[in-house]
């Protein structure tokens, strides 16, 4: 079971506490207590939605909200037989969580090998 846009969350406020901006995730899955936001639009709009989800997480860490991108949506359509696989290969699913890349110090051995 799922619900379409059942709840709106205030994510920005005036100094007096009056809400000025809201975020309404696309779906709610009550059985999983999970909100889903689907974005299949331009990168500019994807960036805005990601900011809203990050803000929701800052204000309400108890609320679980996942973002499904265009590649996720297309993969689900194919997986459940709602659409034929495309002639071209789908973009790969992410292999790590978004965020800055991890930098590792390779140590002195690498410095000597380069020198």
Secondary structure, DSSP 8 states (H G I E B T S, - for coil): --EES---EEEEE-TTS-EEEEE--SEEETTTTEEEEE--S-HHHHHHHHHHHHHHHHH-TTSEEEEE-HHHHHHHHHHTTSS---SS------SS-SSS-------HHHHHHH-
